[in-house]
Amino acid sequence: MQDPTPALDQWPIPADLYLQIVEAGLLEDAPVELLHGKLVAKSEDDEWPIPADLYLQIVNAGFLEDVRVELLHGKLVAMTPQSPQHWYSIERLRRVLESAYPSDFHVRSQGPMRSSEYSVPEPDVLVLRGSFEDWKMDQQAIQADCVLVVEIAVSSQRIDRGPKRDLYAKTRIPEYWVIDPITRTIDVYQNPADGTYQDHTVAGPSDTVELPETNTTISAATLLGNK
């Protein structure tokens, strides 16, 4: 079943890129045309959601190597450019989690994760089961592999607390954090059911946060880093 389509700022597909994808034969089974930067079903005149399989084929063929986009709910969505705060927070968190988790987990930053039939987000940080050495070069991370997904919300508050939170809940990512380095808070979402997270708490610098699938707690201040 197709994902519901929330309000997203869609990245318009350039005509040149569309024609290259067509010439490569990647749309030969898709009855679509490009109108105003969007793929539209010819028979229904409605926007056509891009399947994750097709998106990954396009990525693997190198057609999106010069753009920063991710697939959310069947739409190509531009990723927010990184500020120094955003980069620092990602790198800080990755290093802290790598030190905190045992060797049968590994931590990725801004790696693709196929979370549904129509979504391949690239979370700022995600923790996966299995050591890095256990994974193959072409192995695609899927939602069932994920222990924790984290987004750093500097200028992406609306999407991180809206469409992405809803996507992660619907696809049953067990725990989702939104870290705000400006307010120095961590929103912790847990227990996905019926398309939403049932539990939501907010941790500040004086609080501790439990790391999923471990018996370990860590101070929020350590996760947040320096001002």
N, C-alpha and C positions, 0 to 999 in steps of 0.2 A: 504494500500500500504506500502511495506517495506521501511524503511528509506534508503536513499543513504548512502553508506558506505565510510566515509572519512578515512584517514590514522590514525590508532589507534594502540597503543602498546597493543596487546591483551594478556590477562593473560592465559597461557596454562593450560588447565584442566588436572589434574593428572588422570592416568588410574584408580587408586583406587577410587577416587571420582566419576568418570564416572560410574564405576561398581556399586557403592552404589546407585547412582541415578537410574540406570537401574533396580536394584533389588527392589527398592521401587516402581517400576511401573510408574515412572513419565515420562518415554520416550516411553511408550508402543504405543502411537499413532504417534510417530515421527520416520520416516524411516531414522535413522542416524547412523553413526559410528564415533568413535574417531580416528582421524589421526593427529599425531604431535601436540596433545593438542587442536585440534579444532574439533568441531562437523561438519561433512560433510554429505550432503545428499547422500544416497547410489545410487539413480537412476541417479543423475546428476553429482556426483563427485565434487560438488561445496560446498563451505562453507555454512553451514545452520545457518541462523540468529535465535538467541534464542528469542522467544516471551516473552513479559513482564509477561504474566500470568504464563508461565512455570517457569520463573526466580523467581517470588514471591512464587510459590509453593516450589521450591528448598530451598529458604531462610527460609520459614516458617517451613520446615521439619528439619532445623538445619544443612544442609549440608555445608553451607558456613560460619558457625559461627567463624571459626578460620582464615578466610582470609578477607582482606579488598579489596573488589571489588565492582564495580557498573556496571550496564548494560547500554551500550551506542551503539545505532544503531545495536542492536542484538549481541553485543560482550561483553564478560566479560573483563573489563579493570581494572587494578590494580590502587588503589587510592594512591596518593602520601603520604608518611609518613609525619607526622607533625613535623615541627621544632618549637622551642619556639616562633619565630615570627608569624608563622602560627597560633598556638594555641592562642596566645595573641590577634591577630587581630580578630579571630572568636569570642572569648569570649567578647572582647571589643565591637564589633559591635552588638552582640546579646543583651548585656545589654543596649546599647544606644537605639537601636530600640524598645526594650520592653518598655522603659520609654517614647519614643516619640509617639508610636502608641496608639490609644484609645483601650478600652477593647473589642471592637468587632473585633479585629484582634489578632493574636498571632504569635510569632516568634519561629522558630525552628533552631537548628544548626545540620548540617550533618544528616538530616532525609531523608528517601527515598521519591521520588515523581515520580509517574508514569506520564511521560510526553508524551508518545506515545505508539504505539503497540509494539515497540521494544526497548524502553528505560526507565530505572528507575534510573536516576542519584540521587546522594546524595549531593545536593549543600551545601556549607559551611554554608550559612545562607539563610533562606527563610521566607518571610512574607505571612501568609495565612489569608483569610477572616474567621471570626468566632472566638469567644473566645476559649481558650483551653478547658474550661469546656463544650463547645458545641460539642466537638469531642468525638467519641467513641474510645475505645482502639484499635479495629481492623480496624478503618476507614483509607483507603488509600488516602493520599494526591494526587490529580491529578492537571494537569496544569491549569484547569479552576478555581481552588481554589486560585491560586497564584497571589499575587500583585507585589512581588519583589523577584528576585533570585540574590544571591551574591556569587561570588567565590573569594577567597583570593589567589592571584597569587604570591607565593614566588618561588616555583620551578616548577610550573605547567602552565607557561605562554602559551606554545604552545597549550595545550589542552583547556585551559580556553578561549583563544582568537580565537580558531579555531573550533574544533568539538563541544564543549559545546555551544559556542556562536551561532553556526549555528543551533544546536538542539533547543535551547531556542527560536530562532527567528522563526524557522519552526513551532514550536508548539505554537507560539503566546503568549509566556510569555511577559506580557506588558512592563516590564522593567527589565534590567539585568545590574548589576554592576560588574566590575572587579577591585578589590582593590589591589594595589601594595604597600605593606608596605616599600619596598626598595626605590622606587622613590617617595613615598608618593603622589600617584595620584589615582584618581577614574575615571575609564572609565564608562560612563553612556550610555547605549544603550536603545533606545526607539522606539516606533511605528513600531512593526513588520508587514511586508507585503511582500508577494511574496517570503517568505523564508529568508528574510534578515531584519535587523534593518535599518530603513530609517534614523534615527538620531543617531549621535554619538558625544558626547562631552567629554572633559577631565577636571576634577576639581582638583585643587591643594589645599594646606592647607589654602590659603587665600580666597577660593571660598566658596559658599554655594550650597547645593544640595536640591532639592525639594523631599520630601517623597511622593511616589505614593499614590494616593487616599486619600490624606490629603491636607489641605491648609497650611502645615507646611514646612518651610525650616530649614535646620540645617547646621552648618559649617562643611566643609570637615575635618577640623582639629579635630573636636570632633569625627568624625567617624574613623579617622586614628589613634588617640591616640598618645601616646608617642613614640619617636624614640627608 
